[in-house]
């Protein structure tokens, strides 16, 4: 009979168990919250500037900036695959989505009534 190999230590960083360590999970969750709050702050600043200019072009540029920041930067950060970048990237994308849903697209420039 062949002997079975010893069980692998799932707490070592080199293990391929697929489950993240508790330390990595905490970093991802914490930075996701930071990303959401950071996005909302930037969203308010860009929204105030775009609306104060009273131009549909300014609103369109603001919407583009917010989409690139929320989705574009979020995807790039997640693709880096470091725990801090994954958390921050997810937070930016979640912040963009929440702002779009809660405000019916007014805070992110997705609502077509803003351009009329």
N, CA, C and O atoms as CSV, one atom per row, in Angstrom:
chain,resi,resn,atom,element,x,y,z
A,1,UNK,N,N,0.827,-1.180,0.000
A,1,UNK,CA,C,0.000,0.000,0.000
A,1,UNK,C,C,0.868,1.239,0.000
A,1,UNK,O,O,1.902,1.302,0.666
A,2,UNK,N,N,0.436,2.196,-0.741
A,2,UNK,CA,C,1.190,3.452,-0.778
A,2,UNK,C,C,0.761,4.339,0.383
A,2,UNK,O,O,-0.398,4.349,0.797
A,3,UNK,N,N,1.726,5.072,0.887
A,3,UNK,CA,C,1.428,5.970,2.003
A,3,UNK,C,C,0.894,7.283,1.473
A,3,UNK,O,O,1.291,7.750,0.405
A,4,UNK,N,N,-0.018,7.874,2.241
A,4,UNK,CA,C,-0.584,9.178,1.875
A,4,UNK,C,C,0.378,10.269,2.317
A,4,UNK,O,O,1.027,10.134,3.354
A,5,UNK,N,N,0.480,11.336,1.559
A,5,UNK,CA,C,1.344,12.434,1.962
A,5,UNK,C,C,0.770,13.135,3.192
A,5,UNK,O,O,-0.440,13.100,3.420
A,6,UNK,N,N,1.624,13.762,3.975
A,6,UNK,CA,C,1.120,14.452,5.159
A,6,UNK,C,C,0.218,15.609,4.760
A,6,UNK,O,O,0.391,16.187,3.687
A,7,UNK,N,N,-0.737,15.952,5.607
A,7,UNK,CA,C,-1.642,17.056,5.272
A,7,UNK,C,C,-0.857,18.367,5.190
A,7,UNK,O,O,0.092,18.598,5.938
A,8,UNK,N,N,-1.283,19.198,4.270
A,8,UNK,CA,C,-0.579,20.474,4.108
A,8,UNK,C,C,-1.067,21.453,5.162
A,8,UNK,O,O,-2.207,21.386,5.623
A,9,UNK,N,N,-0.186,22.352,5.527
A,9,UNK,CA,C,-0.512,23.376,6.512
A,9,UNK,C,C,-1.251,24.498,5.793
A,9,UNK,O,O,-0.657,25.221,4.994
A,10,UNK,N,N,-2.543,24.645,6.073
A,10,UNK,CA,C,-3.348,25.639,5.357
A,10,UNK,C,C,-3.096,27.054,5.847
A,10,UNK,O,O,-3.583,28.002,5.232
A,11,UNK,N,N,-2.352,27.233,6.934
A,11,UNK,CA,C,-2.096,28.588,7.419
A,11,UNK,C,C,-0.881,29.222,6.767
A,11,UNK,O,O,-0.640,30.417,6.936
A,12,UNK,N,N,-0.108,28.430,6.020
A,12,UNK,CA,C,1.074,28.989,5.383
A,12,UNK,C,C,0.665,29.778,4.145
A,12,UNK,O,O,-0.282,29.395,3.458
A,13,UNK,N,N,1.368,30.883,3.845
A,13,UNK,CA,C,0.990,31.695,2.696
A,13,UNK,C,C,1.190,30.987,1.363
A,13,UNK,O,O,0.598,31.385,0.360
A,14,UNK,N,N,2.013,29.943,1.337
A,14,UNK,CA,C,2.257,29.255,0.077
A,14,UNK,C,C,1.209,28.187,-0.223
A,14,UNK,O,O,1.230,27.584,-1.295
A,15,UNK,N,N,0.296,27.949,0.714
A,15,UNK,CA,C,-0.715,26.924,0.459
A,15,UNK,C,C,-1.705,27.428,-0.565
A,15,UNK,O,O,-1.978,28.625,-0.641
A,16,UNK,N,N,-2.237,26.522,-1.344
A,16,UNK,CA,C,-3.190,26.902,-2.383
A,16,UNK,C,C,-4.583,26.428,-2.008
A,16,UNK,O,O,-5.308,25.894,-2.847
A,17,UNK,N,N,-4.958,26.620,-0.758
A,17,UNK,CA,C,-6.262,26.199,-0.288
A,17,UNK,C,C,-7.395,27.023,-0.855
A,17,UNK,O,O,-8.542,26.577,-0.858
A,18,UNK,N,N,-7.092,28.223,-1.336
A,18,UNK,CA,C,-8.125,29.040,-1.936
A,18,UNK,C,C,-8.785,29.988,-0.957
A,18,UNK,O,O,-9.427,30.952,-1.375
A,19,UNK,N,N,-8.646,29.744,0.323
A,19,UNK,CA,C,-9.268,30.616,1.306
A,19,UNK,C,C,-8.272,31.674,1.748
A,19,UNK,O,O,-7.126,31.360,2.071
A,20,UNK,N,N,-8.717,32.952,1.763
A,20,UNK,CA,C,-7.792,33.994,2.219
A,20,UNK,C,C,-7.585,33.928,3.719
A,20,UNK,O,O,-8.454,33.471,4.461
A,21,UNK,N,N,-6.430,34.389,4.152
A,21,UNK,CA,C,-6.167,34.401,5.579
A,21,UNK,C,C,-7.015,35.480,6.240
A,21,UNK,O,O,-7.419,36.433,5.574
A,22,UNK,N,N,-7.297,35.349,7.547
A,22,UNK,CA,C,-8.102,36.372,8.232
A,22,UNK,C,C,-7.473,37.758,8.132
A,22,UNK,O,O,-8.191,38.755,8.051
A,23,UNK,N,N,-6.152,37.834,8.138
A,23,UNK,CA,C,-5.486,39.128,8.044
A,23,UNK,C,C,-5.764,39.781,6.688
A,23,UNK,O,O,-6.036,40.980,6.620
A,24,UNK,N,N,-5.696,39.013,5.634
A,24,UNK,CA,C,-5.951,39.554,4.303
A,24,UNK,C,C,-7.410,39.975,4.162
A,24,UNK,O,O,-7.696,41.006,3.554
A,25,UNK,N,N,-8.321,39.207,4.705
A,25,UNK,CA,C,-9.737,39.537,4.627
A,25,UNK,C,C,-10.026,40.849,5.334
A,25,UNK,O,O,-10.792,41.673,4.833
A,26,UNK,N,N,-9.421,41.045,6.487
A,26,UNK,CA,C,-9.627,42.292,7.224
A,26,UNK,C,C,-9.109,43.500,6.467
A,26,UNK,O,O,-9.728,44.564,6.490
A,27,UNK,N,N,-7.988,43.342,5.802
A,27,UNK,CA,C,-7.423,44.437,5.009
A,27,UNK,C,C,-8.337,44.756,3.843
A,27,UNK,O,O,-8.597,45.925,3.559
A,28,UNK,N,N,-8.828,43.727,3.162
A,28,UNK,CA,C,-9.699,43.937,2.008
A,28,UNK,C,C,-10.995,44.628,2.439
A,28,UNK,O,O,-11.422,45.587,1.797
A,29,UNK,N,N,-11.615,44.160,3.502
A,29,UNK,CA,C,-12.875,44.743,3.953
A,29,UNK,C,C,-12.662,46.179,4.433
A,29,UNK,O,O,-13.447,47.069,4.109
A,30,UNK,N,N,-11.612,46.397,5.195
A,30,UNK,CA,C,-11.342,47.742,5.698
A,30,UNK,C,C,-11.093,48.731,4.571
A,30,UNK,O,O,-11.629,49.839,4.586
A,31,UNK,N,N,-10.287,48.341,3.600
A,31,UNK,CA,C,-10.003,49.249,2.497
A,31,UNK,C,C,-11.180,49.372,1.531
A,31,UNK,O,O,-11.284,50.368,0.816
A,32,UNK,N,N,-12.057,48.389,1.499
A,32,UNK,CA,C,-13.282,48.539,0.701
A,32,UNK,C,C,-14.148,49.649,1.292
A,32,UNK,O,O,-14.722,50.452,0.558
A,33,UNK,N,N,-14.237,49.689,2.607
A,33,UNK,CA,C,-15.003,50.770,3.252
A,33,UNK,C,C,-14.340,52.124,3.003
A,33,UNK,O,O,-15.026,53.116,2.762
A,34,UNK,N,N,-13.024,52.167,3.061
A,34,UNK,CA,C,-12.294,53.404,2.766
A,34,UNK,C,C,-12.550,53.828,1.321
A,34,UNK,O,O,-12.740,55.013,1.050
A,35,UNK,N,N,-12.557,52.875,0.398
A,35,UNK,CA,C,-12.812,53.174,-1.006
A,35,UNK,C,C,-14.206,53.728,-1.240
A,35,UNK,O,O,-14.379,54.670,-2.013
A,36,UNK,N,N,-15.209,53.147,-0.574
A,36,UNK,CA,C,-16.584,53.639,-0.707
A,36,UNK,C,C,-16.672,55.074,-0.199
A,36,UNK,O,O,-17.204,55.946,-0.886
A,37,UNK,N,N,-16.158,55.318,0.988
A,37,UNK,CA,C,-16.223,56.667,1.557
A,37,UNK,C,C,-15.406,57.661,0.735
A,37,UNK,O,O,-15.835,58.796,0.527
A,38,UNK,N,N,-14.246,57.244,0.274
A,38,UNK,CA,C,-13.424,58.115,-0.570
A,38,UNK,C,C,-14.123,58.468,-1.871
A,38,UNK,O,O,-14.078,59.615,-2.314
A,39,UNK,N,N,-14.770,57.481,-2.484
A,39,UNK,CA,C,-15.486,57.756,-3.718
A,39,UNK,C,C,-16.628,58.726,-3.475
A,39,UNK,O,O,-16.850,59.633,-4.278
A,40,UNK,N,N,-17.356,58.550,-2.382
A,40,UNK,CA,C,-18.489,59.435,-2.100
A,40,UNK,C,C,-18.026,60.870,-1.884
A,40,UNK,O,O,-18.709,61.805,-2.303
A,41,UNK,N,N,-16.878,61.060,-1.236
A,41,UNK,CA,C,-16.342,62.410,-1.049
A,41,UNK,C,C,-15.985,63.027,-2.399
A,41,UNK,O,O,-16.334,64.176,-2.666
A,42,UNK,N,N,-15.299,62.278,-3.240
A,42,UNK,CA,C,-14.931,62.786,-4.570
A,42,UNK,C,C,-16.185,63.053,-5.394
A,42,UNK,O,O,-16.232,64.021,-6.153
A,43,UNK,N,N,-17.198,62.208,-5.252
A,43,UNK,CA,C,-18.446,62.371,-5.979
A,43,UNK,C,C,-19.117,63.690,-5.607
A,43,UNK,O,O,-19.619,64.396,-6.481
A,44,UNK,N,N,-19.129,64.022,-4.337
A,44,UNK,CA,C,-19.734,65.280,-3.899
A,44,UNK,C,C,-18.969,66.471,-4.472
A,44,UNK,O,O,-19.577,67.424,-4.959
A,45,UNK,N,N,-17.646,66.419,-4.416
A,45,UNK,CA,C,-16.834,67.526,-4.927
A,45,UNK,C,C,-17.042,67.707,-6.429
A,45,UNK,O,O,-17.275,68.824,-6.891
A,46,UNK,N,N,-16.960,66.613,-7.196
A,46,UNK,CA,C,-17.146,66.701,-8.642
A,46,UNK,C,C,-18.568,67.140,-8.967
A,46,UNK,O,O,-18.767,67.918,-9.900
A,47,UNK,N,N,-19.554,66.664,-8.227
A,47,UNK,CA,C,-20.947,67.053,-8.462
A,47,UNK,C,C,-21.190,68.530,-8.214
A,47,UNK,O,O,-21.872,69.188,-9.000
A,48,UNK,N,N,-20.647,69.052,-7.144
A,48,UNK,CA,C,-20.823,70.472,-6.839
A,48,UNK,C,C,-20.172,71.337,-7.911
A,48,UNK,O,O,-20.755,72.327,-8.353
A,49,UNK,N,N,-18.972,70.967,-8.325
A,49,UNK,CA,C,-18.276,71.735,-9.366
A,49,UNK,C,C,-19.053,71.661,-10.681
A,49,UNK,O,O,-19.247,72.687,-11.333
A,50,UNK,N,N,-19.496,70.488,-11.079
A,50,UNK,CA,C,-20.204,70.328,-12.353
A,50,UNK,C,C,-21.530,71.070,-12.345
A,50,UNK,O,O,-21.883,71.711,-13.335
A,51,UNK,N,N,-22.263,70.996,-11.252
A,51,UNK,CA,C,-23.553,71.676,-11.191
A,51,UNK,C,C,-23.398,73.187,-11.062
A,51,UNK,O,O,-24.256,73.933,-11.533
A,52,UNK,N,N,-22.322,73.650,-10.435
A,52,UNK,CA,C,-22.121,75.091,-10.305
A,52,UNK,C,C,-21.759,75.738,-11.643
A,52,UNK,O,O,-21.989,76.932,-11.835
A,53,UNK,N,N,-21.201,74.964,-12.561
A,53,UNK,CA,C,-20.882,75.495,-13.881
A,53,UNK,C,C,-22.113,75.617,-14.772
A,53,UNK,O,O,-22.066,76.306,-15.791
A,54,UNK,N,N,-23.204,74.968,-14.410
A,54,UNK,CA,C,-24.493,75.038,-15.106
A,54,UNK,C,C,-24.363,74.783,-16.609
A,54,UNK,O,O,-24.904,75.529,-17.425
A,55,UNK,N,N,-23.648,73.735,-16.958
A,55,UNK,CA,C,-23.449,73.391,-18.357
A,55,UNK,C,C,-23.614,71.885,-18.521
A,55,UNK,O,O,-23.153,71.103,-17.691
A,56,UNK,N,N,-24.276,71.494,-19.600
A,56,UNK,CA,C,-24.416,70.058,-19.837
A,56,UNK,C,C,-23.070,69.419,-20.167
A,56,UNK,O,O,-22.858,68.236,-19.900
A,57,UNK,N,N,-22.165,70.200,-20.744
A,57,UNK,CA,C,-20.825,69.682,-21.030
A,57,UNK,C,C,-20.089,69.387,-19.725
A,57,UNK,O,O,-19.426,68.357,-19.603
A,58,UNK,N,N,-20.204,70.290,-18.751
A,58,UNK,CA,C,-19.550,70.086,-17.456
A,58,UNK,C,C,-20.119,68.856,-16.752
A,58,UNK,O,O,-19.384,68.101,-16.116
A,59,UNK,N,N,-21.421,68.662,-16.869
A,59,UNK,CA,C,-22.047,67.484,-16.252
A,59,UNK,C,C,-21.563,66.215,-16.949
A,59,UNK,O,O,-21.305,65.207,-16.290
A,60,UNK,N,N,-21.438,66.257,-18.264
A,60,UNK,CA,C,-20.939,65.104,-19.008
A,60,UNK,C,C,-19.494,64.779,-18.666
A,60,UNK,O,O,-19.138,63.612,-18.500
A,61,UNK,N,N,-18.663,65.808,-18.560
A,61,UNK,CA,C,-17.266,65.588,-18.186
A,61,UNK,C,C,-17.188,65.045,-16.768
A,61,UNK,O,O,-16.399,64.141,-16.490
A,62,UNK,N,N,-18.006,65.594,-15.863
A,62,UNK,CA,C,-18.038,65.099,-14.480
A,62,UNK,C,C,-18.465,63.642,-14.415
A,62,UNK,O,O,-17.896,62.856,-13.657
A,63,UNK,N,N,-19.475,63.278,-15.214
A,63,UNK,CA,C,-19.929,61.887,-15.252
A,63,UNK,C,C,-18.827,60.972,-15.767
A,63,UNK,O,O,-18.639,59.869,-15.255
A,64,UNK,N,N,-18.100,61.430,-16.778
A,64,UNK,CA,C,-16.990,60.633,-17.309
A,64,UNK,C,C,-15.877,60.456,-16.291
A,64,UNK,O,O,-15.330,59.363,-16.139
A,65,UNK,N,N,-15.542,61.542,-15.589
A,65,UNK,CA,C,-14.506,61.467,-14.554
A,65,UNK,C,C,-14.916,60.495,-13.452
A,65,UNK,O,O,-14.109,59.684,-12.998
A,66,UNK,N,N,-16.172,60.583,-13.027
A,66,UNK,CA,C,-16.643,59.696,-11.958
A,66,UNK,C,C,-16.655,58.233,-12.406
A,66,UNK,O,O,-16.324,57.343,-11.624
A,67,UNK,N,N,-17.033,57.985,-13.650
A,67,UNK,CA,C,-17.045,56.603,-14.152
A,67,UNK,C,C,-15.629,56.051,-14.275
A,67,UNK,O,O,-15.374,54.902,-13.915
A,68,UNK,N,N,-14.709,56.868,-14.781
A,68,UNK,CA,C,-13.322,56.411,-14.913
A,68,UNK,C,C,-12.719,56.165,-13.538
A,68,UNK,O,O,-12.001,55.187,-13.332
A,69,UNK,N,N,-13.016,57.066,-12.593
A,69,UNK,CA,C,-12.482,56.884,-11.245
A,69,UNK,C,C,-13.098,55.659,-10.576
A,69,UNK,O,O,-12.374,54.826,-10.029
A,70,UNK,N,N,-14.417,55.538,-10.612
A,70,UNK,CA,C,-15.083,54.447,-9.909
A,70,UNK,C,C,-14.864,53.087,-10.540
A,70,UNK,O,O,-14.469,52.141,-9.859
A,71,UNK,N,N,-15.116,52.982,-11.819
A,71,UNK,CA,C,-15.038,51.682,-12.485
A,71,UNK,C,C,-13.634,51.422,-13.034
A,71,UNK,O,O,-13.059,50.360,-12.795
A,72,UNK,N,N,-13.093,52.376,-13.756
A,72,UNK,CA,C,-11.782,52.172,-14.375
A,72,UNK,C,C,-10.671,51.955,-13.375
A,72,UNK,O,O,-9.928,50.978,-13.464
A,73,UNK,N,N,-10.556,52.866,-12.419
A,73,UNK,CA,C,-9.509,52.723,-11.401
A,73,UNK,C,C,-9.787,51.511,-10.521
A,73,UNK,O,O,-8.857,50.834,-10.083
A,74,UNK,N,N,-11.076,51.232,-10.258
A,74,UNK,CA,C,-11.418,50.057,-9.459
A,74,UNK,C,C,-10.972,48.765,-10.105
A,74,UNK,O,O,-10.416,47.894,-9.436
A,75,UNK,N,N,-11.208,48.632,-11.396
A,75,UNK,CA,C,-10.805,47.416,-12.112
A,75,UNK,C,C,-9.278,47.294,-12.136
A,75,UNK,O,O,-8.737,46.209,-11.925
A,76,UNK,N,N,-8.595,48.397,-12.390
A,76,UNK,CA,C,-7.133,48.343,-12.413
A,76,UNK,C,C,-6.561,47.945,-11.047
A,76,UNK,O,O,-5.615,47.161,-10.970
A,77,UNK,N,N,-7.136,48.488,-9.980
A,77,UNK,CA,C,-6.644,48.144,-8.647
A,77,UNK,C,C,-6.917,46.681,-8.307
A,77,UNK,O,O,-6.074,46.024,-7.696
A,78,UNK,N,N,-8.067,46.170,-8.687
A,78,UNK,CA,C,-8.378,44.759,-8.411
A,78,UNK,C,C,-7.428,43.854,-9.189
A,78,UNK,O,O,-7.029,42.804,-8.686
A,79,UNK,N,N,-7.061,44.246,-10.404
A,79,UNK,CA,C,-6.168,43.419,-11.211
A,79,UNK,C,C,-4.750,43.364,-10.658
A,79,UNK,O,O,-3.984,42.476,-11.032
A,80,UNK,N,N,-4.380,44.288,-9.778
A,80,UNK,CA,C,-3.052,44.230,-9.159
A,80,UNK,C,C,-2.920,43.038,-8.211
A,80,UNK,O,O,-1.810,42.562,-7.974
A,81,UNK,N,N,-4.027,42.555,-7.670
A,81,UNK,CA,C,-4.092,41.358,-6.827
A,81,UNK,C,C,-3.291,41.457,-5.531
A,81,UNK,O,O,-2.800,40.446,-5.029
A,82,UNK,N,N,-3.158,42.646,-4.995
A,82,UNK,CA,C,-2.604,42.796,-3.649
A,82,UNK,C,C,-3.786,43.082,-2.732
A,82,UNK,O,O,-4.787,43.642,-3.177
A,83,UNK,N,N,-3.689,42.713,-1.479
A,83,UNK,CA,C,-4.854,42.846,-0.609
A,83,UNK,C,C,-5.298,44.300,-0.473
A,83,UNK,O,O,-6.498,44.569,-0.438
A,84,UNK,N,N,-4.367,45.235,-0.395
A,84,UNK,CA,C,-4.769,46.637,-0.266
A,84,UNK,C,C,-5.414,47.143,-1.544
A,84,UNK,O,O,-6.368,47.919,-1.491
A,85,UNK,N,N,-4.905,46.711,-2.698
A,85,UNK,CA,C,-5.454,47.216,-3.957
A,85,UNK,C,C,-6.803,46.572,-4.281
A,85,UNK,O,O,-7.674,47.221,-4.863
A,86,UNK,N,N,-6.981,45.314,-3.913
A,86,UNK,CA,C,-8.266,44.654,-4.131
A,86,UNK,C,C,-9.347,45.342,-3.306
A,86,UNK,O,O,-10.429,45.633,-3.814
A,87,UNK,N,N,-9.059,45.598,-2.050
A,87,UNK,CA,C,-10.041,46.260,-1.194
A,87,UNK,C,C,-10.390,47.650,-1.683
A,87,UNK,O,O,-11.565,48.013,-1.748
A,88,UNK,N,N,-9.388,48.422,-2.024
A,88,UNK,CA,C,-9.623,49.785,-2.483
A,88,UNK,C,C,-10.364,49.789,-3.823
A,88,UNK,O,O,-11.273,50.595,-4.024
A,89,UNK,N,N,-9.988,48.909,-4.723
A,89,UNK,CA,C,-10.665,48.827,-6.016
A,89,UNK,C,C,-12.121,48.419,-5.886
A,89,UNK,O,O,-12.997,49.006,-6.522
A,90,UNK,N,N,-12.378,47.415,-5.065
A,90,UNK,CA,C,-13.770,47.015,-4.831
A,90,UNK,C,C,-14.562,48.139,-4.194
A,90,UNK,O,O,-15.725,48.359,-4.535
A,91,UNK,N,N,-13.935,48.853,-3.266
A,91,UNK,CA,C,-14.608,49.973,-2.619
A,91,UNK,C,C,-14.984,51.067,-3.595
A,91,UNK,O,O,-16.079,51.623,-3.508
A,92,UNK,N,N,-14.088,51.391,-4.533
A,92,UNK,CA,C,-14.405,52.404,-5.532
A,92,UNK,C,C,-15.572,51.972,-6.416
A,92,UNK,O,O,-16.465,52.767,-6.709
A,93,UNK,N,N,-15.559,50.710,-6.838
A,93,UNK,CA,C,-16.649,50.229,-7.689
A,93,UNK,C,C,-17.971,50.149,-6.920
A,93,UNK,O,O,-19.025,50.481,-7.463
A,94,UNK,N,N,-17.920,49.716,-5.678
A,94,UNK,CA,C,-19.136,49.657,-4.855
A,94,UNK,C,C,-19.664,51.061,-4.603
A,94,UNK,O,O,-20.874,51.285,-4.649
A,95,UNK,N,N,-18.771,52.007,-4.338
A,95,UNK,CA,C,-19.184,53.396,-4.121
A,95,UNK,C,C,-19.868,53.975,-5.344
A,95,UNK,O,O,-20.887,54.654,-5.218
A,96,UNK,N,N,-19.320,53.715,-6.536
A,96,UNK,CA,C,-19.939,54.205,-7.762
A,96,UNK,C,C,-21.322,53.585,-7.944
A,96,UNK,O,O,-22.281,54.273,-8.295
A,97,UNK,N,N,-21.414,52.285,-7.702
A,97,UNK,CA,C,-22.707,51.607,-7.845
A,97,UNK,C,C,-23.737,52.105,-6.843
A,97,UNK,O,O,-24.888,52.351,-7.204
A,98,UNK,N,N,-23.331,52.254,-5.589
A,98,UNK,CA,C,-24.268,52.743,-4.577
A,98,UNK,C,C,-24.729,54.164,-4.872
A,98,UNK,O,O,-25.915,54.470,-4.750
A,99,UNK,N,N,-23.803,55.028,-5.258
A,99,UNK,CA,C,-24.176,56.404,-5.584
A,99,UNK,C,C,-25.135,56.432,-6.770
A,99,UNK,O,O,-26.065,57.238,-6.794
A,100,UNK,N,N,-24.920,55.568,-7.747
A,100,UNK,CA,C,-25.804,55.515,-8.913
A,100,UNK,C,C,-27.190,55.012,-8.543
A,100,UNK,O,O,-28.191,55.558,-9.005
A,101,UNK,N,N,-27.259,53.990,-7.725
A,101,UNK,CA,C,-28.548,53.397,-7.365
A,101,UNK,C,C,-29.335,54.298,-6.428
A,101,UNK,O,O,-30.516,54.558,-6.659
A,102,UNK,N,N,-28.688,54.773,-5.377
A,102,UNK,CA,C,-29.391,55.566,-4.362
A,102,UNK,C,C,-29.889,56.888,-4.934
A,102,UNK,O,O,-30.967,57.352,-4.563
A,103,UNK,N,N,-29.121,57.499,-5.833
A,103,UNK,CA,C,-29.517,58.801,-6.373
A,103,UNK,C,C,-30.235,58.689,-7.715
A,103,UNK,O,O,-30.483,59.710,-8.357
A,104,UNK,N,N,-30.567,57.513,-8.144
A,104,UNK,CA,C,-31.215,57.276,-9.439
A,104,UNK,C,C,-30.410,57.869,-10.585
A,104,UNK,O,O,-30.974,58.338,-11.573
A,105,UNK,N,N,-29.091,57.846,-10.449
A,105,UNK,CA,C,-28.212,58.304,-11.507
A,105,UNK,C,C,-27.881,59.785,-11.484
A,105,UNK,O,O,-27.069,60.234,-12.293
A,106,UNK,N,N,-28.478,60.562,-10.587
A,106,UNK,CA,C,-28.194,61.995,-10.546
A,106,UNK,C,C,-26.783,62.281,-10.048
A,106,UNK,O,O,-26.130,63.196,-10.549
A,107,UNK,N,N,-26.301,61.520,-9.076
A,107,UNK,CA,C,-24.971,61.790,-8.512
A,107,UNK,C,C,-23.841,61.313,-9.399
A,107,UNK,O,O,-22.704,61.750,-9.217
A,108,UNK,N,N,-24.103,60.452,-10.334
A,108,UNK,CA,C,-23.045,59.950,-11.208
A,108,UNK,C,C,-23.242,60.367,-12.660
A,108,UNK,O,O,-22.472,59.959,-13.529
A,109,UNK,N,N,-24.257,61.170,-12.932
A,109,UNK,CA,C,-24.486,61.657,-14.292
A,109,UNK,C,C,-25.117,60.643,-15.226
A,109,UNK,O,O,-25.100,60.839,-16.441
A,110,UNK,N,N,-25.669,59.577,-14.698
A,110,UNK,CA,C,-26.290,58.560,-15.541
A,110,UNK,C,C,-27.721,58.894,-15.926
A,110,UNK,O,O,-28.247,58.328,-16.885
A,111,UNK,N,N,-28.360,59.801,-15.199
A,111,UNK,CA,C,-29.752,60.134,-15.458
A,111,UNK,C,C,-29.828,61.072,-16.663
A,111,UNK,O,O,-29.237,62.151,-16.633
A,112,UNK,N,N,-30.547,60.683,-17.730
A,112,UNK,CA,C,-30.587,61.500,-18.933
A,112,UNK,C,C,-31.302,62.834,-18.751
A,112,UNK,O,O,-31.110,63.738,-19.564
A,113,UNK,N,N,-32.106,62.984,-17.727
A,113,UNK,CA,C,-32.793,64.260,-17.501
A,113,UNK,C,C,-31.816,65.372,-17.142
A,113,UNK,O,O,-32.160,66.549,-17.260
A,114,UNK,N,N,-30.623,65.031,-16.713
A,114,UNK,CA,C,-29.645,66.047,-16.352
A,114,UNK,C,C,-29.127,66.777,-17.582
A,114,UNK,O,O,-28.624,67.894,-17.461
A,115,UNK,N,N,-29.235,66.190,-18.735
A,115,UNK,CA,C,-28.649,66.759,-19.944
A,115,UNK,C,C,-29.647,67.535,-20.787
A,115,UNK,O,O,-29.305,67.960,-21.890
A,116,UNK,N,N,-30.867,67.735,-20.309
A,116,UNK,CA,C,-31.876,68.472,-21.070
A,116,UNK,C,C,-32.048,69.871,-20.555
A,116,UNK,O,O,-32.860,70.629,-21.085
